[in-house]
Amino acid sequence: MPRGTSFEDHQIGRTFKHHWGRTIYASENAAFSTSMLAFNPLYFNREYAQSEGYRDEVINPMLVFGVVFGLSVEDLSEAGGPFLGANGLRFLADVHPGDTLYASSVVLDARESTSRPDTGIVTWRTTGTNQAGAKVIEFERTNLVVKRTSTPNVIPAPSGYAEDFTVGQQFRHARTKTITDLDLAGFTLSVMNTAQGHFSEQFMADHEFGTRINFGGLTLSLVVGLATQDTIGQAVGEIGLDNVKFAVPVRAGDTIGAATEIKQIVPAETGKALVTFHHIGVNQDGARVCEVDRHVLVRSRSHH
């Protein structure tokens, strides 16, 4: 179940309205700015920003760029091909904490690559707007984009309506994620999990595992997350989880992927159905690290 588009999908003039929006918060603005050493008090000192005539802290323009760029990636460049450069990047309006950003892109140029016959070179103009529809950023960017290949057993990603699924259907999700040390310790401590086996090498030195292992809640959350966009695009609500199992420990450096089987579809209230997904998480060696039954109330297409 692939994500992203191919070179052939980018005809000059085609417009993509990227389907996510993203609200920006003061905390992430401060964290981003300090991590990037962008020590401008406009980005993390409300009193200073207001003294300069702003209504609140100003969101670091590079964070605005990163978010609007990120919102476009699934439609434009997720399938593969490096970012080659940008031009005409303009910050058109200030963004403040609590603003929500949206993005759209238009294809400006698409041509064959002379050095890499399996790719093309595509340029887009991407525009970011806020919740009021005002433009806040605009830029052109160019990527190598892979050409379409014939791949057996590939199915289109469903929209997520109940009718898109059949009991017994199985599919593997395209995205994977490598567990980093930041995941291992940072997430565990952020949810106040005090089990030292997740963040203390000294504690685990004499343990049979020999090193820290991932908090199972993080492994579970990641497997559910990897499956989410392909399964609950039309979700009304998450009902619950059953039969959660962890068979193999996950360590920093492991790469986790996911697969799903549709276990049950039960009509619910008018226009909705209760779908049970069986999610399986696997590591880079193909070993199952997590399994879970996930119950979600989803819309029916016929009543949308």
VOLOBA-574606 format. One record per residue (C-alpha): x, y negated, z negated. Coordinates in nm, 3 decimals, always signed. Layout:
BEGIN
<atom><u>X</u><v>Y</v><w>Z</w></atom>
...
This chain:
BEGIN
<atom><u>+0.000</u><v>+0.000</v><w>+0.000</w></atom>
<atom><u>+0.234</u><v>-0.274</v><w>+0.125</w></atom>
<atom><u>+0.238</u><v>-0.641</v><w>+0.033</w></atom>
<atom><u>+0.356</u><v>-0.929</v><w>+0.248</w></atom>
<atom><u>+0.343</u><v>-0.999</v><w>+0.621</w></atom>
<atom><u>+0.558</u><v>-0.927</v><w>+0.926</w></atom>
<atom><u>+0.715</u><v>-1.155</v><w>+1.185</w></atom>
<atom><u>+0.434</u><v>-1.076</v><w>+1.429</w></atom>
<atom><u>+0.181</u><v>-1.226</v><w>+1.185</w></atom>
<atom><u>+0.330</u><v>-1.574</v><w>+1.212</w></atom>
<atom><u>+0.194</u><v>-1.738</v><w>+1.524</w></atom>
<atom><u>+0.275</u><v>-2.108</v><w>+1.555</w></atom>
<atom><u>-0.011</u><v>-2.311</v><w>+1.411</w></atom>
<atom><u>-0.147</u><v>-2.037</v><w>+1.185</w></atom>
<atom><u>-0.246</u><v>-2.167</v><w>+0.842</w></atom>
<atom><u>-0.225</u><v>-1.967</v><w>+0.520</w></atom>
<atom><u>-0.427</u><v>-2.077</v><w>+0.219</w></atom>
<atom><u>-0.246</u><v>-1.901</v><w>-0.064</w></atom>
<atom><u>-0.493</u><v>-1.741</v><w>-0.298</w></atom>
<atom><u>-0.343</u><v>-1.806</v><w>-0.639</w></atom>
<atom><u>-0.333</u><v>-2.124</v><w>-0.840</w></atom>
<atom><u>-0.098</u><v>-2.189</v><w>-1.132</w></atom>
<atom><u>-0.147</u><v>-2.411</v><w>-1.437</w></atom>
<atom><u>+0.176</u><v>-2.564</v><w>-1.568</w></atom>
<atom><u>+0.230</u><v>-2.599</v><w>-1.945</w></atom>
<atom><u>+0.456</u><v>-2.828</v><w>-2.146</w></atom>
<atom><u>+0.636</u><v>-2.536</v><w>-2.308</w></atom>
<atom><u>+0.748</u><v>-2.383</v><w>-1.978</w></atom>
<atom><u>+0.846</u><v>-2.727</v><w>-1.848</w></atom>
<atom><u>+1.077</u><v>-2.779</v><w>-2.147</w></atom>
<atom><u>+1.214</u><v>-2.424</v><w>-2.124</w></atom>
<atom><u>+1.282</u><v>-2.454</v><w>-1.751</w></atom>
<atom><u>+1.443</u><v>-2.796</v><w>-1.777</w></atom>
<atom><u>+1.672</u><v>-2.707</v><w>-2.066</w></atom>
<atom><u>+1.767</u><v>-2.375</v><w>-1.905</w></atom>
<atom><u>+1.863</u><v>-2.561</v><w>-1.586</w></atom>
<atom><u>+2.055</u><v>-2.824</v><w>-1.794</w></atom>
<atom><u>+1.818</u><v>-3.089</v><w>-1.658</w></atom>
<atom><u>+1.836</u><v>-3.301</v><w>-1.972</w></atom>
<atom><u>+1.605</u><v>-3.581</v><w>-1.863</w></atom>
<atom><u>+1.377</u><v>-3.672</v><w>-2.155</w></atom>
<atom><u>+1.092</u><v>-3.737</v><w>-1.915</w></atom>
<atom><u>+1.058</u><v>-3.357</v><w>-1.894</w></atom>
<atom><u>+1.044</u><v>-3.272</v><w>-2.265</w></atom>
<atom><u>+0.989</u><v>-3.588</v><w>-2.473</w></atom>
<atom><u>+0.628</u><v>-3.709</v><w>-2.462</w></atom>
<atom><u>+0.699</u><v>-4.027</v><w>-2.657</w></atom>
<atom><u>+0.977</u><v>-4.127</v><w>-2.418</w></atom>
<atom><u>+0.770</u><v>-4.044</v><w>-2.108</w></atom>
<atom><u>+0.480</u><v>-4.254</v><w>-2.236</w></atom>
<atom><u>+0.714</u><v>-4.542</v><w>-2.313</w></atom>
<atom><u>+0.808</u><v>-4.535</v><w>-1.944</w></atom>
<atom><u>+0.444</u><v>-4.563</v><w>-1.841</w></atom>
<atom><u>+0.356</u><v>-4.196</v><w>-1.784</w></atom>
<atom><u>+0.046</u><v>-4.045</v><w>-1.945</w></atom>
<atom><u>+0.240</u><v>-3.737</v><w>-2.063</w></atom>
<atom><u>+0.566</u><v>-3.554</v><w>-2.002</w></atom>
<atom><u>+0.650</u><v>-3.524</v><w>-1.634</w></atom>
<atom><u>+0.681</u><v>-3.171</v><w>-1.498</w></atom>
<atom><u>+1.035</u><v>-3.123</v><w>-1.366</w></atom>
<atom><u>+1.001</u><v>-3.159</v><w>-0.986</w></atom>
<atom><u>+1.221</u><v>-2.853</v><w>-0.935</w></atom>
<atom><u>+0.972</u><v>-2.648</v><w>-1.137</w></atom>
<atom><u>+0.695</u><v>-2.789</v><w>-0.918</w></atom>
<atom><u>+0.895</u><v>-2.681</v><w>-0.612</w></atom>
<atom><u>+0.959</u><v>-2.334</v><w>-0.755</w></atom>
<atom><u>+0.593</u><v>-2.275</v><w>-0.843</w></atom>
<atom><u>+0.452</u><v>-2.397</v><w>-0.510</w></atom>
<atom><u>+0.719</u><v>-2.198</v><w>-0.325</w></atom>
<atom><u>+0.636</u><v>-1.892</v><w>-0.535</w></atom>
<atom><u>+0.265</u><v>-1.921</v><w>-0.463</w></atom>
<atom><u>+0.346</u><v>-1.887</v><w>-0.092</w></atom>
<atom><u>+0.580</u><v>-1.589</v><w>-0.107</w></atom>
<atom><u>+0.329</u><v>-1.304</v><w>-0.090</w></atom>
<atom><u>+0.181</u><v>-1.435</v><w>+0.235</w></atom>
<atom><u>+0.502</u><v>-1.552</v><w>+0.397</w></atom>
<atom><u>+0.818</u><v>-1.370</v><w>+0.292</w></atom>
<atom><u>+0.761</u><v>-1.095</v><w>+0.036</w></atom>
<atom><u>+0.809</u><v>-0.816</v><w>+0.290</w></atom>
<atom><u>+1.176</u><v>-0.903</v><w>+0.326</w></atom>
<atom><u>+1.420</u><v>-1.152</v><w>+0.471</w></atom>
<atom><u>+1.632</u><v>-1.411</v><w>+0.291</w></atom>
<atom><u>+1.547</u><v>-1.777</v><w>+0.237</w></atom>
<atom><u>+1.761</u><v>-1.967</v><w>+0.490</w></atom>
<atom><u>+1.697</u><v>-2.327</v><w>+0.390</w></atom>
<atom><u>+1.455</u><v>-2.615</v><w>+0.347</w></atom>
<atom><u>+1.405</u><v>-2.963</v><w>+0.485</w></atom>
<atom><u>+1.183</u><v>-3.265</v><w>+0.433</w></atom>
<atom><u>+1.112</u><v>-3.181</v><w>+0.069</w></atom>
<atom><u>+0.911</u><v>-3.470</v><w>-0.074</w></atom>
<atom><u>+0.762</u><v>-3.517</v><w>-0.421</w></atom>
<atom><u>+0.437</u><v>-3.702</v><w>-0.352</w></atom>
<atom><u>+0.280</u><v>-3.738</v><w>-0.698</w></atom>
<atom><u>+0.371</u><v>-3.674</v><w>-1.058</w></atom>
<atom><u>+0.261</u><v>-3.346</v><w>-1.218</w></atom>
<atom><u>+0.184</u><v>-3.331</v><w>-1.590</w></atom>
<atom><u>+0.124</u><v>-3.049</v><w>-1.840</w></atom>
<atom><u>-0.217</u><v>-2.895</v><w>-1.784</w></atom>
<atom><u>-0.225</u><v>-2.967</v><w>-1.410</w></atom>
<atom><u>-0.302</u><v>-2.672</v><w>-1.182</w></atom>
<atom><u>-0.111</u><v>-2.632</v><w>-0.857</w></atom>
<atom><u>-0.233</u><v>-2.474</v><w>-0.534</w></atom>
<atom><u>-0.048</u><v>-2.412</v><w>-0.207</w></atom>
<atom><u>-0.107</u><v>-2.373</v><w>+0.165</w></atom>
<atom><u>+0.131</u><v>-2.327</v><w>+0.458</w></atom>
<atom><u>+0.129</u><v>-2.368</v><w>+0.834</w></atom>
<atom><u>+0.365</u><v>-2.195</v><w>+1.077</w></atom>
<atom><u>+0.581</u><v>-2.454</v><w>+1.255</w></atom>
<atom><u>+0.817</u><v>-2.225</v><w>+1.446</w></atom>
<atom><u>+0.869</u><v>-1.852</v><w>+1.499</w></atom>
<atom><u>+1.145</u><v>-1.709</v><w>+1.716</w></atom>
<atom><u>+1.342</u><v>-1.390</v><w>+1.765</w></atom>
<atom><u>+1.671</u><v>-1.351</v><w>+1.583</w></atom>
<atom><u>+1.958</u><v>-1.302</v><w>+1.829</w></atom>
<atom><u>+2.184</u><v>-1.138</v><w>+1.572</w></atom>
<atom><u>+1.929</u><v>-0.920</v><w>+1.391</w></atom>
<atom><u>+1.682</u><v>-0.758</v><w>+1.632</w></atom>
<atom><u>+1.473</u><v>-0.620</v><w>+1.347</w></atom>
<atom><u>+1.383</u><v>-0.969</v><w>+1.225</w></atom>
<atom><u>+1.259</u><v>-1.307</v><w>+1.340</w></atom>
<atom><u>+1.317</u><v>-1.658</v><w>+1.211</w></atom>
<atom><u>+1.009</u><v>-1.843</v><w>+1.087</w></atom>
<atom><u>+0.965</u><v>-2.200</v><w>+0.963</w></atom>
<atom><u>+0.661</u><v>-2.314</v><w>+0.765</w></atom>
<atom><u>+0.542</u><v>-2.641</v><w>+0.619</w></atom>
<atom><u>+0.410</u><v>-2.575</v><w>+0.269</w></atom>
<atom><u>+0.191</u><v>-2.823</v><w>+0.083</w></atom>
<atom><u>+0.118</u><v>-2.819</v><w>-0.289</w></atom>
<atom><u>-0.191</u><v>-2.986</v><w>-0.430</w></atom>
<atom><u>-0.327</u><v>-3.036</v><w>-0.781</w></atom>
<atom><u>-0.671</u><v>-2.957</v><w>-0.922</w></atom>
<atom><u>-0.809</u><v>-3.282</v><w>-0.776</w></atom>
<atom><u>-0.689</u><v>-3.191</v><w>-0.427</w></atom>
<atom><u>-0.415</u><v>-3.456</v><w>-0.427</w></atom>
<atom><u>-0.088</u><v>-3.365</v><w>-0.256</w></atom>
<atom><u>+0.199</u><v>-3.339</v><w>-0.504</w></atom>
<atom><u>+0.473</u><v>-3.183</v><w>-0.290</w></atom>
<atom><u>+0.545</u><v>-3.094</v><w>+0.073</w></atom>
<atom><u>+0.841</u><v>-2.918</v><w>+0.232</w></atom>
<atom><u>+0.954</u><v>-2.712</v><w>+0.528</w></atom>
<atom><u>+1.133</u><v>-2.384</v><w>+0.470</w></atom>
<atom><u>+1.284</u><v>-2.119</v><w>+0.693</w></atom>
<atom><u>+1.321</u><v>-1.745</v><w>+0.633</w></atom>
<atom><u>+1.424</u><v>-1.437</v><w>+0.814</w></atom>
<atom><u>+1.110</u><v>-1.221</v><w>+0.834</w></atom>
<atom><u>+1.114</u><v>-0.851</v><w>+0.911</w></atom>
<atom><u>+0.934</u><v>-0.722</v><w>+1.218</w></atom>
<atom><u>+0.651</u><v>-0.476</v><w>+1.188</w></atom>
<atom><u>+0.751</u><v>-0.110</v><w>+1.193</w></atom>
<atom><u>+0.542</u><v>+0.203</v><w>+1.227</w></atom>
<atom><u>+0.519</u><v>+0.355</v><w>+0.880</w></atom>
<atom><u>+0.314</u><v>+0.670</v><w>+0.820</w></atom>
<atom><u>+0.064</u><v>+0.689</v><w>+0.535</w></atom>
<atom><u>+0.048</u><v>+0.314</v><w>+0.483</w></atom>
<atom><u>-0.295</u><v>+0.179</v><w>+0.394</w></atom>
<atom><u>-0.414</u><v>-0.181</v><w>+0.374</w></atom>
<atom><u>-0.445</u><v>-0.329</v><w>+0.027</w></atom>
<atom><u>-0.812</u><v>-0.332</v><w>-0.079</w></atom>
<atom><u>-1.002</u><v>-0.644</v><w>-0.177</w></atom>
<atom><u>-1.094</u><v>-0.479</v><w>-0.504</w></atom>
<atom><u>-1.470</u><v>-0.432</v><w>-0.465</w></atom>
<atom><u>-1.619</u><v>-0.108</v><w>-0.595</w></atom>
<atom><u>-1.690</u><v>+0.006</v><w>-0.237</w></atom>
<atom><u>-1.318</u><v>-0.016</v><w>-0.155</w></atom>
<atom><u>-1.246</u><v>+0.287</v><w>-0.373</w></atom>
<atom><u>-1.335</u><v>+0.656</v><w>-0.360</w></atom>
<atom><u>-1.290</u><v>+0.912</v><w>-0.635</w></atom>
<atom><u>-0.968</u><v>+1.107</v><w>-0.578</w></atom>
<atom><u>-0.805</u><v>+0.834</v><w>-0.369</w></atom>
<atom><u>-0.433</u><v>+0.801</v><w>-0.443</w></atom>
<atom><u>-0.187</u><v>+0.530</v><w>-0.349</w></atom>
<atom><u>+0.154</u><v>+0.395</v><w>-0.449</w></atom>
<atom><u>+0.204</u><v>+0.026</v><w>-0.520</w></atom>
<atom><u>+0.475</u><v>-0.154</v><w>-0.325</w></atom>
<atom><u>+0.629</u><v>-0.365</v><w>-0.601</w></atom>
<atom><u>+0.883</u><v>-0.242</v><w>-0.855</w></atom>
<atom><u>+1.059</u><v>-0.420</v><w>-1.143</w></atom>
<atom><u>+1.394</u><v>-0.362</v><w>-1.308</w></atom>
<atom><u>+1.391</u><v>-0.388</v><w>-1.687</w></atom>
<atom><u>+1.636</u><v>-0.651</v><w>-1.807</w></atom>
<atom><u>+1.780</u><v>-0.717</v><w>-2.150</w></atom>
<atom><u>+1.555</u><v>-1.023</v><w>-2.166</w></atom>
<atom><u>+1.252</u><v>-0.796</v><w>-2.120</w></atom>
<atom><u>+1.380</u><v>-0.545</v><w>-2.371</w></atom>
<atom><u>+1.446</u><v>-0.782</v><w>-2.660</w></atom>
<atom><u>+1.259</u><v>-1.098</v><w>-2.562</w></atom>
<atom><u>+0.914</u><v>-0.949</v><w>-2.508</w></atom>
<atom><u>+0.942</u><v>-0.723</v><w>-2.811</w></atom>
<atom><u>+1.029</u><v>-1.009</v><w>-3.043</w></atom>
<atom><u>+0.776</u><v>-1.249</v><w>-2.888</w></atom>
<atom><u>+0.495</u><v>-1.016</v><w>-2.996</w></atom>
<atom><u>+0.662</u><v>-0.971</v><w>-3.341</w></atom>
<atom><u>+0.741</u><v>-0.602</v><w>-3.298</w></atom>
<atom><u>+1.005</u><v>-0.540</v><w>-3.567</w></atom>
<atom><u>+1.111</u><v>-0.188</v><w>-3.461</w></atom>
<atom><u>+1.490</u><v>-0.227</v><w>-3.442</w></atom>
<atom><u>+1.521</u><v>+0.044</v><w>-3.182</w></atom>
<atom><u>+1.418</u><v>-0.216</v><w>-2.925</w></atom>
<atom><u>+1.664</u><v>-0.494</v><w>-3.012</w></atom>
<atom><u>+1.950</u><v>-0.364</v><w>-3.231</w></atom>
<atom><u>+2.235</u><v>-0.166</v><w>-3.074</w></atom>
<atom><u>+2.384</u><v>-0.108</v><w>-3.418</w></atom>
<atom><u>+2.062</u><v>+0.051</v><w>-3.540</w></atom>
<atom><u>+2.051</u><v>+0.284</v><w>-3.238</w></atom>
<atom><u>+2.420</u><v>+0.372</v><w>-3.232</w></atom>
<atom><u>+2.369</u><v>+0.707</v><w>-3.408</w></atom>
<atom><u>+2.026</u><v>+0.778</v><w>-3.265</w></atom>
<atom><u>+1.970</u><v>+1.062</v><w>-3.017</w></atom>
<atom><u>+1.887</u><v>+0.804</v><w>-2.748</w></atom>
<atom><u>+2.223</u><v>+0.632</v><w>-2.805</w></atom>
<atom><u>+2.097</u><v>+0.286</v><w>-2.708</w></atom>
<atom><u>+1.796</u><v>+0.059</v><w>-2.735</w></atom>
<atom><u>+1.479</u><v>+0.171</v><w>-2.560</w></atom>
<atom><u>+1.194</u><v>-0.032</v><w>-2.416</w></atom>
<atom><u>+0.892</u><v>-0.113</v><w>-2.632</w></atom>
<atom><u>+0.617</u><v>+0.117</v><w>-2.503</w></atom>
<atom><u>+0.376</u><v>-0.174</v><w>-2.495</w></atom>
<atom><u>+0.601</u><v>-0.347</v><w>-2.243</w></atom>
<atom><u>+0.627</u><v>-0.034</v><w>-2.029</w></atom>
<atom><u>+0.249</u><v>+0.004</v><w>-2.040</w></atom>
<atom><u>+0.192</u><v>-0.364</v><w>-1.961</w></atom>
<atom><u>+0.432</u><v>-0.349</v><w>-1.667</w></atom>
<atom><u>+0.270</u><v>-0.038</v><w>-1.516</w></atom>
<atom><u>-0.075</u><v>-0.196</v><w>-1.550</w></atom>
<atom><u>+0.062</u><v>-0.519</v><w>-1.407</w></atom>
<atom><u>+0.222</u><v>-0.353</v><w>-1.105</w></atom>
<atom><u>-0.114</u><v>-0.194</v><w>-1.024</w></atom>
<atom><u>-0.332</u><v>-0.496</v><w>-1.097</w></atom>
<atom><u>-0.339</u><v>-0.685</v><w>-0.770</w></atom>
<atom><u>-0.412</u><v>-0.374</v><w>-0.565</w></atom>
<atom><u>-0.692</u><v>-0.256</v><w>-0.793</w></atom>
<atom><u>-0.883</u><v>-0.531</v><w>-0.972</w></atom>
<atom><u>-0.899</u><v>-0.823</v><w>-0.730</w></atom>
<atom><u>-1.274</u><v>-0.840</v><w>-0.799</w></atom>
<atom><u>-1.270</u><v>-0.754</v><w>-1.168</w></atom>
<atom><u>-1.538</u><v>-0.890</v><w>-1.396</w></atom>
<atom><u>-1.372</u><v>-0.764</v><w>-1.712</w></atom>
<atom><u>-1.126</u><v>-0.517</v><w>-1.860</w></atom>
<atom><u>-1.315</u><v>-0.261</v><w>-2.069</w></atom>
<atom><u>-1.037</u><v>-0.051</v><w>-2.219</w></atom>
<atom><u>-0.761</u><v>+0.208</v><w>-2.193</w></atom>
<atom><u>-0.750</u><v>+0.578</v><w>-2.274</w></atom>
<atom><u>-0.499</u><v>+0.863</v><w>-2.265</w></atom>
<atom><u>-0.190</u><v>+0.645</v><w>-2.286</w></atom>
<atom><u>+0.120</u><v>+0.867</v><w>-2.271</w></atom>
<atom><u>+0.493</u><v>+0.793</v><w>-2.275</w></atom>
<atom><u>+0.698</u><v>+1.091</v><w>-2.158</w></atom>
<atom><u>+1.044</u><v>+0.943</v><w>-2.090</w></atom>
<atom><u>+1.207</u><v>+0.645</v><w>-2.264</w></atom>
<atom><u>+1.281</u><v>+0.335</v><w>-2.059</w></atom>
<atom><u>+1.610</u><v>+0.149</v><w>-2.098</w></atom>
<atom><u>+1.752</u><v>-0.178</v><w>-1.971</w></atom>
<atom><u>+1.851</u><v>-0.126</v><w>-1.607</w></atom>
<atom><u>+1.572</u><v>+0.119</v><w>-1.527</w></atom>
<atom><u>+1.348</u><v>+0.026</v><w>-1.236</w></atom>
<atom><u>+0.977</u><v>+0.096</v><w>-1.278</w></atom>
<atom><u>+0.721</u><v>+0.151</v><w>-1.004</w></atom>
<atom><u>+0.356</u><v>+0.254</v><w>-1.019</w></atom>
<atom><u>+0.094</u><v>+0.468</v><w>-0.849</w></atom>
<atom><u>-0.282</u><v>+0.498</v><w>-0.898</w></atom>
<atom><u>-0.555</u><v>+0.759</v><w>-0.861</w></atom>
<atom><u>-0.925</u><v>+0.668</v><w>-0.871</w></atom>
<atom><u>-1.080</u><v>+0.892</v><w>-1.135</w></atom>
<atom><u>-1.439</u><v>+0.771</v><w>-1.166</w></atom>
<atom><u>-1.683</u><v>+0.515</v><w>-1.027</w></atom>
<atom><u>-2.005</u><v>+0.464</v><w>-1.225</w></atom>
<atom><u>-2.272</u><v>+0.210</v><w>-1.122</w></atom>
<atom><u>-2.325</u><v>-0.041</v><w>-1.400</w></atom>
<atom><u>-2.544</u><v>-0.349</v><w>-1.419</w></atom>
<atom><u>-2.671</u><v>-0.497</v><w>-1.094</w></atom>
<atom><u>-2.391</u><v>-0.568</v><w>-0.852</w></atom>
<atom><u>-2.117</u><v>-0.407</v><w>-1.060</w></atom>
<atom><u>-1.952</u><v>-0.070</v><w>-1.120</w></atom>
<atom><u>-1.728</u><v>+0.073</v><w>-1.389</w></atom>
<atom><u>-1.415</u><v>+0.207</v><w>-1.222</w></atom>
<atom><u>-1.161</u><v>+0.425</v><w>-1.400</w></atom>
<atom><u>-0.808</u><v>+0.401</v><w>-1.261</w></atom>
<atom><u>-0.537</u><v>+0.649</v><w>-1.358</w></atom>
<atom><u>-0.209</u><v>+0.456</v><w>-1.344</w></atom>
<atom><u>+0.127</u><v>+0.634</v><w>-1.341</w></atom>
<atom><u>+0.459</u><v>+0.461</v><w>-1.403</w></atom>
<atom><u>+0.777</u><v>+0.616</v><w>-1.263</w></atom>
<atom><u>+1.143</u><v>+0.525</v><w>-1.293</w></atom>
<atom><u>+1.413</u><v>+0.512</v><w>-1.027</w></atom>
<atom><u>+1.464</u><v>+0.887</v><w>-1.059</w></atom>
<atom><u>+1.098</u><v>+0.965</v><w>-1.002</w></atom>
<atom><u>+1.036</u><v>+1.063</v><w>-1.365</w></atom>
<atom><u>+0.699</u><v>+0.968</v><w>-1.512</w></atom>
<atom><u>+0.752</u><v>+0.719</v><w>-1.791</w></atom>
<atom><u>+0.392</u><v>+0.621</v><w>-1.860</w></atom>
<atom><u>+0.035</u><v>+0.727</v><w>-1.777</w></atom>
<atom><u>-0.292</u><v>+0.557</v><w>-1.865</w></atom>
<atom><u>-0.662</u><v>+0.564</v><w>-1.779</w></atom>
<atom><u>-0.784</u><v>+0.208</v><w>-1.731</w></atom>
<atom><u>-1.155</u><v>+0.121</v><w>-1.730</w></atom>
<atom><u>-1.250</u><v>-0.197</v><w>-1.542</w></atom>
<atom><u>-1.586</u><v>-0.352</v><w>-1.454</w></atom>
<atom><u>-1.569</u><v>-0.467</v><w>-1.090</w></atom>
<atom><u>-1.805</u><v>-0.636</v><w>-0.848</w></atom>
<atom><u>-1.985</u><v>-0.456</v><w>-0.569</w></atom>
<atom><u>-1.944</u><v>-0.610</v><w>-0.224</w></atom>
<atom><u>-2.315</u><v>-0.574</v><w>-0.146</w></atom>
<atom><u>-2.405</u><v>-0.810</v><w>-0.430</w></atom>
<atom><u>-2.122</u><v>-1.062</v><w>-0.393</w></atom>
